[in-house]
Amino acid sequence: MSTLEADYPPTERTRVKRSHERGRYDRETVHAILDAGLMCHVGYVIDGHPYVTPTAYWRSGERVYWHGSSASRMLRHLKARPRVCFTVALMDGLVLARSGFHTSVNYRSVMAFGAAEVVEDASEKLAGLEAMMERIVPGRWPELKPPTTQELKATTLVSLQLEEVVAKVRSGPPKDEAEDYALEVWAGVVPTATTIGKPESDPDLKPGIAVPENLSLVRIG
């Protein structure tokens, strides 16, 4: 897909200029990366100072969502619909070249710009929080105690429309200078991955409660 036919047409902020072949502007790639991750970083400016906040997120259609305490300074600031920079990065491997200059990493990343929007509608907010839980553990929401009115009031839900977006992907072996391939130096890729470990029950768990089977559905990375 050319940039002229891109699902997310490049802008001055999203156009990849260096290693431009790594840039992706298609919906399939962007959505796949977002759906593989769980932690994002949201950048914004308060009183002239830059801040970057790590937080859990999830995607629904052409929007990404994140949430937090209504008392959070960041989330109070976002009620004014400021411009934010939303990023997700997944590391897939260490790329060990024959020279330090070409040593790199394989990765998948997404960067999005836009105005953050606080979800005010109560039913949309509840649906968004359900979607978050279902992203973490499919099928868990119906098993949980429903959120109370106070819990919902204490939680702020924020969304960002996916419009000004770029994905960037690096994969494959190292790319050394032609003359360096003759060097007696090992080169290649050391794969990396985020893994899901064995569930550890709460020490205060009521006796007789088994580990839920749906924990096997958790996917990250």
ABEGO torsion letter per residue (X at the ends): XBAAABABBBBAAABBABGAAABBABAAAAAAAAAABABBBBBBBBGGBBBBBBBBBBBBEABBBBBBBAABAAAAAAAAGBBBBBBBBBBAEBBBBABAAABBBBBBBBBBBEBBBBBABAAAAAAAAAAAAAAABBGAAAABBBBBAAAAAABBBBBBBBABBBBBBBBEBBBBBAAAAABBBBBEBBBBBBBBBBBBBBAABBBGBBBBAAAAABBBX
